Amino acid sequence: MTSIIMDAPMASGVAEAVPVWKKVDWSPEIEQGIYRDWGSYYSRRRRENLGMYYFDKAMQLAPKDYVTLWLRSQSRRRNALPRLALSDSLEAQKILKNLNQDNALVNLEVCDALYELNEFAKSKAELHNNARLFTGNKSKIFERRLGVVDDTINDACGPAMTEFLRENEAICQFVREKEKKDLKAAVDVRPLWKILKEQEKCDVLSIPEMDEELLSPLEVARRARAFDVFNQMFLDRSWVDVVFLRHIRRDPGLLLDQCKNSSEFLRTTTNKKYSEVKTFLKMLEARSPMFYVRHKKFTNPQLMEKFRQDYLYRVQYQTRRNMNSVLRSIKFLRKTNNVAKLASYVEEVMGDYVVKKTNRTMPWKFEFLNEVYNTLALAHMDQLWVPKNFRFQQKNALLSLLHFPMDKGLDVPTFVFGDRKTHQSSDLSDPVLAKSRKAISRYEKRLVFAKYSIEKAYLMHQIGVAHLQSNRFDECCFAARKGIQEAELCNNNVWRFLCVLLIIKANAALHKIERTRESLDSAIKIAERLGSGQLMKYLYSCVNCNEEEFVVKKQSMSASASRRDSKVSTHSFGSEVASARKSAIPRE
């Protein structure tokens, strides 16, 4: 069957002539029946848009037709729109009451819509009323449906729920208090400035700031795991399709910016289908909650607890094996002096794997953190040595001794006025700068949820390194000072020394000789506590380079001052000669 949907825009003034083939010679009642049948046909064929279109056309011709409302309610229930389906069925029921009629199918549709809205108590009350209202086979329909609702309520509120509430009593109390606070905030209808005044908050424009929910990596992993378990429990092997549908909604490979029409259509379709799947999953979970499924699966609580303990021991054992492998890899990378690869490997392990481990699965977490971060710090300090045949009189000797890159000026592009390559578009950005900002954002987010001072010192050191590589020296010094404070809290002189070394590099890059000297003195004091001869030799070499630079700078300043003095003396001698010549000229 073909369909004709006219989407022509409304013309202003006199409308154009309607073609003969578009004219319908039937009466409005027959036309309304045709549209209603077309809507039912397309709804059964799972073409929801066309079905809703023809149902709406039928309702325009006969707004009081309860049959159309009943059919549209069924179609909406199939499309995971139970709230709209309930409104249609209630409207049809209201029309029948005005006609002093009762229809069992319409009333059953109201009960089904309530049931799919997870309003089990209201659905049960409605079924009881209709079972008394009708007789015979019509009453048996409601009685059979009533048995289904009773079983659902018993499953959700039976012994499984009692066991679940006993295990999660603290969480339930927390959720109840949070709901009470949200309810009080929703009921408060006073102006915003009054509410904020009582809370001692500033109200300038009466625009509340939307706080972003910042979740810890462990909480993100928990939610992702709960999402997968939920889908696996109710969809079995099809849960992979739900995960795929969830990620494809924002996939740039599917939603291409160049394809204006198709990308918008695909975005709407994927979001709609994903919302339908979520609605149906909520219906399944309400009828058979997860705690009930777990209760039916493990009828013996002692056996279930034994399984949980065995699983915990397996995870602990595997985690310990992984951590030992990580430590071996870290020590091997330190031996091979591959510090760059070691730093990236430590960040990958500690930022993506260890943060997701709890103290139950990893009881030795603090000891492992100390071992990893201290090994990384010692690997950084192993690079601090004076090379052979090093000359203190060479240019930028201190920067080369600090391993500071001095060829960054070669990477800066030369801009030519009027050249098209000079004026880049706004969407283009520096990839190095974008990478630096992404790394800093990652470290700052980890810093919020860091528990131990040694981890905070490491993160502040990495933030300082990222700022130093982007030539943001003030930010580098600020992060390094924060790292020094955290290192002092955990009494870790190694990370404290590395943070001081960052300040030395920033001051040396700006050629601040006095501040570099002060930082070097602080570093020497820390090195004396560490008791490393190689480190002391390295620092004294840095001091000599700094003093040499000071001498060179002082000589250049004195040379420039002498040149200025010579220019001034030459100018004064010339003026004296000119005045003598003027005095020697005879007057007339």
N, C-alpha and C positions, 0 to 999 in steps of 0.2 A: 504494500500500500504506500503510495506516495503522499507527501504532505506539502502544503503550500503555506509558508510563513511570510507574511508581508512585513518587512522591516523598513519600509519607505518612510522618510521623515514627514512630519505634518507640514502641509503647505499653508502659507499665510494667504488670506484672501479667498478667492474662489478656487475650489479644488478642481483638479483636472478630471476629465471624463473617465469614468470607470469602464474598462473593456467589457465586452459581452461575456467573455469566458470567466470573468471574475464575479459576475452577478449570480446570486443564489435565489432561485425562485421558490424555495421552500419556506414554510412558516417558521417563526422563531422557535416553536416547540420542537419541530423536527430537526432544525439546525442545531439546537442545543443538545438533543439526543445524539446527533452525529459527533459533535465535539466530545461529548462524554465517552462515547464508545472509542473514539480515537485515543483519548487520554488513557483509557483502560488498556487498550492494545499496546501502546508504546510503553506504558508502565510495566506490563508483563514482559516485554522485550528488553527491559533494563535500559531504556532510553529515557532517562528521567527528565531531561530538559524539554523534550517534545511532549511528554506526558503532562508535565506541569503547565505547559503552554496551553494545551487544549482543555485541561481542566479549568484554567483561568478563563478561557474563552466561554466555556459552558456556564461558569458562574456569573459572567457578565450578562449573559442572556437570561439567566434564571437565578437570581441571588438567593432565593428561598428553597432551592432544590436540595433536600437533605441527602438524596442518593449520591449526588456529585460530591458533596462534602464527605460522605462516608467512604467513597472510592478514593478521594484525594487523601484522606486520613490513612488508609491502608498503604497507599503509594509512599507517603512520607515516612511511615514506620519502616518500610523496606529500605528507605534511603537514610536510615539512622537519624531521623528528625522527629523523635517522639514528642517533643514539646509542641511543635506545630501540628502534629497529628492529633494531640489531645485537644488543642483549640478547635480544630475542624470537627472532631467528634462531639465536643460539647456544644458547638454551634448547631450541629445537626440535631442533637438531643433537645436543645432549646426550641428549635423550629417545630419538632414533634409535640412538645408540650403545649405550644401555642395552638396546635391543631387538635389537642386533647387525644393524642395517640401515643402508643408505646411500641417501640420496635426493638426486638431482642438483639438483632445484629448490631444496631447502632449502640445500644447500651453495652454490648460485649466489646465493641471497639473502644469505648471509653475505659473499660476495665483493662483491656490489653495495653492501651497507651499509658495508663497509670503504672501498670506492671513493668513496662519497659523503661519508664522513668525512674525505676527503683523505688517507687512509692508503694511498698508492699502492704502496709497497713491500710492506706486509703483504697487500694485495689480490693483488699479483702472485704472492707466495709461495703464497697459498691457491689461486689459479687453477692454478699449476703442480702442486700436490699433487692437486687434483681431476682435472686432465687425465690424470694417470697412474693415478688410481683407477678411472675409468670408461672404457668403450670404446664405439666406434661413434658414433652421433649424439650421445650424451650427452657424450662427450669433445670433440666438435667445438664444442659450445656454449661450453665453457670456453676452447677455443683461439681462437675468434672474440673472446670477451671479453678474452682475453689480448693480442690485437693492439691493442685500444683502449687498454688500460692502458700498453702499451709506447709507443705514439704519444704519450700524455699525458706520460709521463716524459721522452721525448726532447724534446718541446716545452718542458717546464719546465726541463730541465737541459742544453740544447743550447748552440749558439753565442750565442744571445740572452742567456742567463744569464751567460756569460763576459764579454760586453760590458757588461752591467749591473753586474756586480761590479767591473769595472775602473773604471767611471765613479763608483761610489759606494763605494769602498773605505773611506774614512774613516767614512762613516755606518754601514757594516756593522760596523766595528771598535767603534764606540761602542755599537751595539745589543748586540753580543756581550758586551762588558764589563758593560753594565747587566744583562743576563740572568744573568751569573755572580754579580753582587752580590745580585740578587733570589733566586737559588737558595741562596746562603749564608744569607741572612736567613730563608728558608723552612725550611732544615734545622735552624737553631738552635732547640733545644727547651728551653733553660734558662729559668728564671724571668725575668720582665721586669725585675725590679729588678737582677738581675745584669748583664743586657745594658746597661741604662741606666747602671749604675755604671761599666762599662768605657768607655762613651762620654762620661762626665762630665756626665750629664744628671740632672735631678731626677726622682725617682719618688715621688710622694706617695700616690696611690691606685691605681697600676698600671693606669691607663687611658690608653692612648696617644692623643695628640691627632691628629686627622685633618687633615692639611694639604691645603688646597684648592689644586688646580692652577690657577695664575694664568697665563693665556696672554696673550702680547702681541697687539695688534690685527693685526700682520702675520702672526703664526702662526695666528690665527683665520681670517684671509682665505685663507691658504694651505690650511688644512684644508677650508674651504668649497669652494674651487676644486678641490681634489683629489677631494672627494666628488662634485661635479658631473661632473668628467671621468671618474671611475670609472663612474658610472651611464650616462653618454652612450656610453661605449665598449662596455658589455655589454648595454644595454637600448635603444640607439638613441633613438627618439622617445618611448619610454615613460618616460624618466628623469624627466620632469616629474611624472608620477603618483607616483613614489617620493618626490620632494621634497614633494609635497602630502601624502602619507600621513605623512611624517615630522613635518610641522608641525601636522597636524590632531590629533595625539595629545594635545596640550596646548591645543587651541583652546577658549577659554571660550565661544565661540558654539555649539560642538557639545556640550561637556560642561557643561551647565547645572547649577548647584548645586541649583536648585529641583526638578529631575527626578532623584530619587534612584535609581530602578531603571534607567531608560534610560541615564543618564550612566555608571553603573558598567558596564553591558553594553557600551556603545559604547567606553569606555576599554579594557576587556579585549579587545574585538574588534580595535580599531585596533592595540594593542600586539602582539597575537598575529600579525596579518597583516604588520605591519612586520618582526617577527622572522623570519617565514617568508621574506620577500623578501630580508632580509639574509643568511640562511643559503644560499639559492639563489645569491645573488651571490657569496658566498665560494666556493661550489663551482665556479662558472664561472671565477672568478679563479684558483683553484688549478689547474684543468685547462688554462687558457690565460692565463697571467699577462700583466700589462699590458706588461712589457718585451718579451714575445714578440710581442704584437700590434703594438707599435711597430716591432719588428725586421722583421716581415713587411710592414708598411706602407711602411717606408723601408729598402729593401734596400741602398741606397747610402749609407754613413755621411757622405761628403762632401756629398752633396745634402741630407741631413737637417740637417747643421750649417749649411748655407747657408740653409735655410728658417728655422732658429732665429734666425740672425743677422738675417735680413730682418724677422722678426716683432719682434725686440728693437728694431730701428731704427724700425719703425712705432710701437711703443709709446712710445719716447722722443720721437719727433716730436709725437705727439698729446699727450703729457704736457706738453711745452714749450708747445704752443698753449694748453692748459688753464691753465697757470700764468700765462701772459701775460694771459689773460682775467681771471683772479682778481686779479692786480695792478691791472689797469685798474679793476675794480669796487671794489677797496679804496680806491684813490685818489679815485674819484668819490664814494664815501660819505664820505670825509674832507672833501672840498670842500663837500659839502652839510651838514656838521655833524650827520650822523645817527649818533651814536656808539653808540647802543643797537643799531641794526641792523648797524652795522659789527662790533661785538663778537660778536654772534650769528653773523654770516657768517664771521668768522675762526675761531670755535670749530667751526663746521660743516666748514669746509674743512680746517683743521689736524687736527681730531680724527677725521674720518671718511674723508678722502681722502689727505692727505699721509702719514699714519702707515702707510698700506698700500703706500707706494712705497719700493722699495729703491734703493741707490746705483747700481745698474746702469740702472734705468729713469729715475732722476732724479739724475744726477751733480752737479747744482747745488743739491742739497737744502739745504745749510747756508746758502748765500747767500740762497735763497728764504726760509728761516726768519727770518733777520735782517731782510730787507726787510719781511716781513709784520708781525712783532712790533714792530719799531721804528715802522712806520707807525701801528699801533694805539696805541702809547704816545704818539706825538706828537698823535694825534687826541684822546686823553684830556687832554693838556696844553693843547690849544687851548681847552678849556672853562674854563680857569683864568684868569679876568679879572674885574676889578672893574666891576660895572654902574654906569651913570650914576645920579646922585642917590642914591648909597648912603649911608645914615646909620649911623655907628658907634655911636650912642647907642641904637639900637633894640634891642628885646628879641631875644636869641639872634642877634645880628648875626654872630658867628663861624660858627654853624651854617648860617645862610643863605648866607654867603659860601663855605662849603665844599660847598654844594649837598646838605646833609644833610636828608632828609625829616623834617619836624617835626610832621606831621599823622598820625603812626601811632597816636596815642591815639584818634583817631576811629574806627579800625577795630576796636578792642578791644570785644567785646560785654560788656554789663553783665549780670551774673548776679544773678538774683533767687532767694532761698531759697524752695524749695517749687515753683518753676516747672518744668514738665516739659521745657521747652526747655533748661534749665540742665544737666540730667543727660543727656548724649548717650551713645549706645551706644559700646562699645569699638572696634567696627570702623570708626567714623567718625573721620577724622583731618583735620587742617588741610591743605588742598591746597598752600598756600604753603610750609608747613614740609616737606611731602613733596617738593615741587619743589626746595627748597634742599638737602635731604639727597641727592637724586638727582644734583644738579649737583656737590656736593662729592665724592660717590663716584666720579663720572666723572673729575673732575680728579685725585683721588688715584690712581686706576688708571692714568691717563696718566702721572702723575708717576713711577711705578715704572719705566716703560720709556722715559722721556725721557733723551736722550743729552747734549744741549747745555744749558749753564747759562742761556742766554737763555730757552729754553723752560721750564725749571724756575722761573725768576723769574716768567714770565707765569702759570704754573699756580698758584704760591703767591699771587700777587696776586689771581687769580680766586677762590681759596679764601677769602682774607681778605675780599673783597667779599661773598661769599655769607654769611660769618659776620656781617659788619657789617649786612647787610640783615635778618638774623634777630636783631639785638641781642645777639649773643654777642661782646662786645668783647674779652675776654681771649683767646679763640681767634683773633680777628681780628689782634690784636697779635702773637701767636705766629707765625701764618702770614706776617705782613708782615716780621717779623725774619728768618725763613727766606728770604723772597724777597730781602731786602737782602743776605744772605750770597751767594746765587746771583748777584745782579747785580754784586756786587764781584768775583766770580770771572771773569766775562766782561767786566768793566770797562765796564758799561753804566750810565751815570748817569741815564738817563731812567727805566728801570724801578726803579732805586734810589730816585729821587725819588717815584715813584708809591707805592711801598711805605711810605716815610716818611709820605706824605700819608694813607695808611690809618691809621697810628698816630695822626696828628693828629686825624683824624675821630673815632676811638674815644675818645681822651682828652677831646676837646671835648664829645662826647655825654655823658660822665660828669662834665663840669665840673671836670676835674682841671687847674687852671690852671698849676701848676708843671710838670707833665709835658708839657702842651701847649706851654709856652714852650721846654722843652728840645728837643722834636721840631721846633718851628719854627726853632730855631737850626741844627739839623742840616740841615733842608731849605734854609735860606738858604745854607749852605756848598756844598751840591750845586748850587743854582741859580747860584751864582757861577761854578762850573766850566762850566755850560752856557752862560752868557753871554747870558741872555734878559732884556731890560729889562722886558717885560710880566710875566714870572714873578716878578721881584724886586719889582715894584710890588704884585703880588697877595700875596706873602708878607708884605711890610711892612704891608699892610692887615690881614692876619690877625693880625699882631703887635699892631697898634693895637686891634683888636677884643678880643683877649685881655687886653691891659692895661686896657682900659675895663671889661671884665667883672671884672677883679681889683679895680679901684677901687670899682666898685659893690658887690662882695662885701665889701670892707673897710669901706665906709661903712655897709652894713647891719649888719655885725658890731659896729661901734662904736656904732651907734644902739641895737642890742639891749643892748649892755653898759651904755650910759647909762641905759636904761630900768630895767635891773636895779639899777643903783646908786641911782637915784631911789627905787625901791621899798624898798631896804634903808635909805636915809636916812629916809624917811617912817616906817618901822617903828621905828627907833631914837628919833626925835623923839617919837613917840606914847608910847613906853615911859617916856621922861624926864618927860613931862607927867603921866603916871599916877602915877609915883613921887612927884612934887612935891605932887600932890593928896593922896596918902596921908599925906605928912609934915605937911601943913597941917591935918589933922583932929585936933581936941583929944582927948586921952586921958582916960578917966574914972578 
